[in-house]
């Protein structure tokens, strides 16, 4: 696939793109600046098709296996939060669970989801922490969305992301994660390091696919 001049990286905006991979359904491009791998806009699902896939999810707070999965982000994040911290679970999905787990730990948590909890008033507030578990891989404009989430954090606040990370082309070829048609943006640790540098944030990686960014004090803050 030829990389068109009108396509730019949806994370950093750079136009230095290369073909990364193709399968029978779609192509994957990579930004040479931030290393994001992404599906070009013309090959992404429509919102209605995307929601149809999400409606099949059966996540709920009573599912102990799902709680254990989310605990990989929840547990290390809780250890860093002060009592009384308030947060936002962004992209909570049809069965919000992480927000319940954080509330059970004593924190005040709002939720937002473009399809299932679309109250945009929560996006105009400030938070001590924001979580996005299995969300960024679904974003068609990750730079815009993550940049806005970053502005919503209080100084020294935490942004917790959970997503599977790209390793290399050999692994990508057989990677089940890319086969979900709603997955369109694939981060690597290099991509996460780009964000940490761009934001002037500190960064921790408690699990292979869990990244915690801490916003600096007000005077040191950078945004996308």
C-alpha positions in Angstrom: 0.0 0.0 0.0 1.3 3.4 -0.9 1.2 5.9 2.0 -0.8 8.9 0.9 0.4 12.4 1.5 -2.9 13.2 3.2 -2.4 10.7 6.0 -0.7 11.7 9.2 0.0 10.0 12.5 -3.2 10.2 14.7 -1.0 10.4 17.8 1.8 12.9 17.0 0.7 14.3 13.7 3.9 13.4 11.8 3.6 12.6 8.2 6.7 10.3 8.0 4.8 7.0 7.7 5.8 3.6 6.4 3.9 0.5 5.6 4.2 -1.9 8.5 1.9 -4.9 7.7 -1.1 -6.0 5.7 -3.5 -8.8 6.0 -6.6 -9.8 4.1 -8.8 -7.2 5.8 -6.7 -4.1 6.2 -3.3 -2.4 6.2 -1.2 -1.1 9.1 1.0 1.9 8.9 3.7 3.0 11.3 4.8 6.5 12.3 8.6 6.8 12.2 8.5 9.6 14.8 6.4 8.1 17.7 6.3 4.4 16.4 2.5 4.2 16.6 1.1 1.4 14.4 -2.4 2.3 13.1 -5.1 1.3 10.6 -5.7 4.1 8.1 -9.0 6.0 8.5 -10.7 4.5 5.3 -10.3 1.0 6.7 -11.8 1.5 10.1 -15.3 0.4 11.2 -18.2 2.9 11.3 -19.4 3.9 14.8 -22.5 1.6 14.4 -20.3 -1.3 13.5 -18.0 -0.6 16.3 -20.8 -0.4 18.9 -22.2 -3.7 17.5 -19.0 -5.4 18.6 -18.9 -3.8 22.0 -22.5 -4.9 22.6 -21.3 -8.5 22.6 -19.0 -7.9 25.6 -20.3 -9.4 28.8 -18.0 -7.7 31.4 -19.5 -7.1 34.8 -18.4 -6.4 38.4 -19.3 -9.9 39.5 -16.9 -11.6 37.2 -13.9 -12.5 39.4 -11.6 -13.3 36.4 -12.3 -9.9 34.9 -11.6 -8.2 38.3 -8.3 -10.1 38.5 -7.4 -8.8 35.0 -8.2 -5.2 35.9 -6.4 -5.6 39.2 -3.1 -5.6 37.2 -3.7 -1.8 36.8 -6.0 -1.2 39.8 -3.6 -2.6 42.5 -0.5 -0.6 41.6 -2.5 2.6 41.0 -4.3 2.4 44.4 -0.9 2.1 46.2 0.0 5.6 44.8 -3.3 7.4 45.5 -3.9 9.6 48.6 -7.1 9.0 50.6 -10.0 10.9 49.1 -8.6 11.1 45.6 -11.2 11.4 42.9 -10.9 9.9 39.4 -12.4 9.1 36.1 -12.6 5.7 34.4 -12.5 6.7 30.7 -14.0 4.1 28.3 -15.8 2.2 31.0 -17.7 0.0 28.5 -21.1 -1.7 28.9 -20.3 -3.2 32.3 -18.2 -0.7 34.3 -16.1 -2.7 36.7 -12.8 -0.9 37.4 -14.8 2.1 38.7 -16.6 -0.2 41.1 -13.3 -1.7 42.3 -11.8 1.8 42.9 -15.0 2.9 44.7 -14.8 -0.2 47.0 -11.2 1.0 47.8 -12.7 4.3 49.0 -12.2 6.6 46.0 -14.8 8.8 44.2 -14.9 7.7 40.5 -16.9 9.1 37.6 -17.2 7.1 34.4 -17.3 8.1 30.7 -18.0 6.0 27.6 -18.9 7.3 24.2 -21.6 4.7 23.8 -22.7 3.6 27.3 -22.1 6.6 29.6 -21.9 9.6 27.2 -22.3 12.3 29.8 -19.6 14.8 28.5 -19.9 17.0 31.6 -17.4 14.7 33.3 -14.9 15.6 30.7 -14.9 19.2 31.8 -13.7 18.4 35.3 -10.2 17.9 36.9 -9.2 14.6 38.5 -6.4 13.1 40.7 -6.3 10.1 38.5 -7.7 8.8 35.2 -7.8 5.2 34.0 -8.3 3.8 30.5 -8.1 0.0 30.4 -8.2 -1.6 27.0 -9.2 1.7 25.4 -6.4 3.4 23.5 -6.2 0.6 20.9 -9.8 1.6 19.9 -9.0 5.3 19.4 -9.0 6.8 15.9 -7.6 10.0 17.2 -5.4 9.0 20.2 -3.4 12.2 20.2 -6.5 14.3 20.6 -8.1 12.1 23.2 -5.0 11.5 25.4 -4.0 15.1 25.1 -7.4 16.1 26.5 -7.2 13.5 29.3 -3.8 14.9 30.3 -5.2 18.4 30.6 -7.9 17.0 32.9 -5.4 15.7 35.4 -4.4 17.7 38.5 -0.7 18.4 38.9 1.0 15.2 40.2 -2.1 13.2 39.1 -1.9 9.7 37.5 -2.9 8.5 34.1 -3.2 4.7 34.0 -3.3 2.9 30.6 -3.7 -0.8 29.9 -3.2 -2.1 26.4 -1.2 -4.8 24.7 2.1 -3.5 23.2 3.6 -4.0 19.8 6.8 -6.0 19.9 8.1 -6.4 16.4 6.9 -7.4 12.9 7.5 -11.1 13.5 5.3 -11.0 16.6 2.8 -8.7 14.9 2.1 -11.2 12.1 0.8 -13.8 14.5 -0.6 -11.4 17.1 -4.2 -12.1 18.0 -4.7 -8.6 19.3 -4.6 -7.0 15.8 -7.4 -9.3 14.6 -10.1 -7.5 16.6 -11.7 -5.2 14.0 -12.2 -2.5 16.7 -8.5 -2.4 17.4 -7.0 0.3 15.2 -4.1 2.0 17.2 -1.2 -0.1 18.5 1.3 1.3 20.9 4.8 0.1 21.7 6.9 0.9 24.7 8.7 3.4 22.4 5.4 5.1 21.8 4.7 5.3 25.5 8.2 6.7 26.0 7.3 9.4 23.4 4.3 10.4 25.5 6.3 10.4 28.7 8.9 12.7 27.1 6.3 14.9 25.4 4.4 15.4 28.6 7.4 15.8 30.8 5.9 13.0 32.9 7.3 10.3 35.0 6.5 6.8 33.9 6.2 3.4 35.5 5.5 0.0 34.0 4.2 -2.4 36.8 3.1 -5.0 34.2 4.0 -5.6 30.5 0.8 -3.9 29.3 0.2 -1.5 32.1 1.7 2.0 32.0 1.3 4.7 34.7 2.2 8.3 33.9 2.5 10.9 36.6 1.8 14.5 35.7 4.5 16.9 36.9 4.0 19.9 39.1 2.2 22.7 37.3 5.3 24.6 36.3 6.8 21.6 34.5 3.7 20.4 32.5 3.7 19.9 28.8 0.8 18.8 26.6 0.3 17.3 23.2 
